[in-house]
Every structure is written in structure tokens, then in C-alpha cells.
Amino acid sequence: MSQTRTEEFYIENYDKYNYKIHEWIIYSAVGVLVMAVIGWIFYRKIIPVAFISALGLFYPKIRKRQLIETRRNILRLQFKDMLYYIGAALSAGKSVEQAFVYAHGILRNLYPGKKAYIVNETELIIKRLQMNENIENILKDFAARSGVEEIQHFSDVFSVCKRTGGNLVEVIRTTSGMIGERIEIKQEIEIGLAAKKQEQRILSLSSVMMVLFISLMSGEFMEPMFATSSGRIIMTFSLILLGVGIFVSNRIMNIRF
């Protein structure tokens, strides 16, 4: 990463997500509350419930991965828009620096209010170009921080094109089209998986709700499960199987592309 970058221009790595204090408290509270309810349904004893509820403190870490992936998906879509406007500017005969200035102005109007990721990035690129940094290094830095495969591919192609004197306009137009098709395919896959993910959540929840329903409707029938050692062992084994099932199903549904 270039040493000429000042703290004013710094943008955090997209592979990381730093919680604000209130966010961490909210996600931790949600995790602890959900795990405490599950612990009460399966054990009805203070000590097991307290132990299981403590596992909810790991939820912010799980949620952080989801937030990072969501941020990358948003950046990927916004990057496609940036490529389109840069390509249009280069086709009109503008220089690379002028193309980024043009794209930044349009993107700022396209994403009003709180600055979008791509607005911040184009602003950073313009400032670093004004400081006479190499555009290839700037794009490589952007690609490395983003963790988005499409941006990495564009950075590599752009570098080769600049070194070999290729048709930059055609490269950007072709790359934009390929990225657009790739994003559309991803969206189709996500739509197809959405129903299956919802079914998986319902099945996971139904197991817990079944235990709660039987406990409330037939308390005497379920009492040995909460009052005897063998019953608690069975409930523990059932809870472990439920957890393993949720973990495996999430891994199956979590398709990276």
C-alpha cells in the first residue's frame, strides 16, 4: 500500500468489520436471549441455562461474517455502475483521471445521502491521482482491500492493458459486460436458494418448538427429561444433534461464488 496515503484518505479494509459499542451490545444481547430461551426449553435449570446463554456471546462474530459479505455484495453492484460511467467517459475521449472525476460526480448523485462505498472509493482514487500516484497501484490497493473477485480481475486486466497499450475503452466495456452477467447469475442463484434457506430456518425452529409444545401440553410426560440424569443426557444429545444439523445445513446453503 502506498506510503503517500494520509490518514485523511484511509478507508477500512472490506475484509474487516469493526463493531460500534451499541452494535456489539445489541447482537450480544440477541444471542444471549435466544440461547437462554433454548436452554430453558431443553433443561429448565439455572446452571445449564446460564452456560448455554453464554454461548450467545459468539453471535456477534457470526453476524460479523454476514455483514462483511453483505458489504461486499453491495460494493460489487456499485462497482459495476462505476465501470459503466468510466467506460462512457473514456469513449468520449476523456483521460483516465477525468473519467474517474466524471464517474464520481454521477455516482454521488446516484447514491445520495450517506456516502456509498463506491463514492468513497472514487473520491479516494481522484485524490491519490492528484498526488501523482500510479493508477495501477491505486486499483491494486482497491482490489486488495475490497476482497471482491471482480474488482481483482479488473485491476489485473487494467494493469496488463496499460503496460501493453491495449484498447482501454474496449477492455472496460467487455469487463463491465462480464461482471454484469456474473452478478445476474449470482442473483438468480440467491433467489433460488432463498426459499430453501427459509425452509431450513423453519425446520430448525420447528424442532425447538416441538419440544416446547410437548412440554406445555404434556408436562408430566416430559418431566423425567428435566428431572433425571438420563433425561438430561438425552436432551443434551438432542441439542447437540440439532446444533450439528443447523451447522451442516448452513454450510450447504452458504454457497460462495
N, C-alpha and C positions, 0 to 999 in steps of 0.2 A: 504494500500500500504506500502511496507516495507520501514523502515526508513533508511536502509543501501544504498538505491539507491542514487547516487550522481547526481548532475546536468548534469554531463557528459553523463550519461546513459538515461537521460529523453527523452521520446518520447511522443508527444502530444496525448491527448485523441482523438480517432477517431470520437467521437460524436460531436466534435467541429471543426470549420474551421476558422482560422484567416486570413483575407484578408491582402495581401500586399497593400500598398497605391495605386500603379498603377492599381491593380486589382479592388479595390473598385471604383476608378475613372472611369475605363472603363465600368464596369457594371452599375454604376450610370448614366453615360452619355448615354449608350444604352437605359436604362429605361426611362430617361427623354426625349430623342429624339423620341422614339416610342410613348410615351404618348402625347407628343406635337403634333405629326402628327395626332393622333386620335382626340385630342382636336380641332385642326384646321378643320378637316373634318366635325366634328359634330357641331361646334359653329362659327368659323370664327371671333371670338372676342378675344382680347388680354387677358382680365382678366380670362375668363373661360379656355383659352388655358394654361395660366400660372399656374392656380390652378391644372388642370389635369396633366400637365407635372411634377408638384411637386410630384405626386403620383409615378412617375417613380423612385424616390429615395428609394422606398421599394423593388425594383427589386433585389439589392444585397442580401437582406435577403431571398428572394425566391430562388435565384440562389445558395445560400449557402447550403440550404437543398438538392438541386440536387447534388452539389459537394460532400457533405458528403455521400450520398447514392452511388454515383459512386465510391468513395474511398472504401467504404465497400465491394462493389461487386468485385473490384479488389483484395482486401485483401482476400476475400473468395476463389477466384480462386487460388491465390498464396498459401493459407493455405493448400489446397488440395495437391499441389505439395510437400509442406513440409512434410505432413503426409506420403506421398508415400516414400520419401527418408529416413525418420526416421524409418519407418517400415522395409525398406530394411536393414538398418544398424543394427537394433535390431535383425533381423532374422539371420544376420551374426555373432551374438554373442557379439556385441558392447554394452557398457554400455549406459545409458540414456545420459550422458554428451557427450560421444564420438559420439553418434547418432546425436545429435544436431550440433556438430562440423562438422561431415560428411555432413549433410544436408545443413549447412550454406555454405560450400565450393562449393557444386553443385549449390545451388540457386544463389550464387554470379556470377557463370558463366552463369547460365540460364537467369539471368536478369542483363546484363552488363550495363555499363554506370552509370547513376544516380541511386543511391541505391533504390531498390524497398522496399515496406513496409515490406515484409516478410524477406528480407535480414537484414533490420534494427532490426526486432524483434528477429530473430535467433541470431544475434550478441549480442543483449541485454541479451537474455536468457543465452548465454555462459558466458558473463561477470558476471552475477549475480550468476551463478552456481560456478564460480571460487571464488566468495566471500562467498561461503558456504551457500547460500540461499536455502531454500526448493523449490524443483521443483514444488510441488503442488501450493505453494503460487505464484510462478512466473507465472504459467499458469493461475491461477485465476486472477491475475493482468492483464495479456494479454487479457483474455476474457472480463474482465470488461471494459477495455479501448477500445476494438475493437467494441463492440456493435453488434457483429456478432453471431447469434444464434448457428451456427455450432461450433464455437470455444468455446462457453459456454458449449455446450453439451460435447465436447471432454474433456474440463477441468474437468467437473463433473465426467465423466466416468473414466478418468485417476486417479483422486483422490481416487475413490472407489476401483479401481484396485490395486493401491499402498497399500491401507490400508488392503485389504483383501488378497493380494498376488495372484491376478488373473494373467492370461496369458496376459502380456502387449503386446506382439507381435500380438497375435490374436485380441486383443481389437483395436489396431491401424489399423490393416488390415481391420477389419469389419467397423470401423468408417470411414476410408478412402473411402471404397466402398459405404457406405450410403451417405456420403457427396457428392461423385461424382454423384450418382443417383439424389440426391436432386438438385444439381447445373444444371444437364442436364434438369430436369423438369422445373426449373426456366427459363432456356434459351429458351426452347420450348414455354413457356407461353409468354416470352418477344417478341419472334419472331412473335407469333400470334397476339400480341397486337400492334406491330409496325405499321401495315397497318391501324388499327383503330385509333391510335394516329395521324397518318398523315392525315387521313380523318377529324378528329376533328379539327386539326390546319387549314386545308383548309376551312372548314365550318365557323370557327371563323373569318378568314381573309376575306372570301367572303362577309360577312355582311358589313364590313367596306368598302371594295372595291366597293360594290354596291352603297352605299351612295355617295362615291366619283365619281363614273361613272355617276350617275344621276345628280349630281351637275355640273359636267363639261359639260355634253351633253345637259342638260335642266336647265340652270341656273335660268331662270325666274320661272320655276315650283317649284324649291326648295327654292327660295329666301324668301318666308314667313317663312320658318322654321328657318332661320337665323336672320330675321329682326323683328319678332313679339314675344311677350311674350309666347303666346300659342304654337308657333312653337318651341321655345327653351325648353318649358316644355316637348313637345313630343320628342324632340331629347334627352333630359336628361333621360326620361323614357326609350327610346330605348337603350341608352348607358348603363343604369343600367341593363336592361334585358340581353344585350349582355354580360356584366360582370358576371352576375349571371350564365348565360349559360356556359361561359368558366370555371368558378369556379366549377360548378357541374360536368361538363364533365371531368375536370382534376381529381376530386376526384374519379370519377367512374373508370377512366383509371389508377389511381395510386394504383395498387394492391400491397399490402405488403405481402410477403411470405418468 
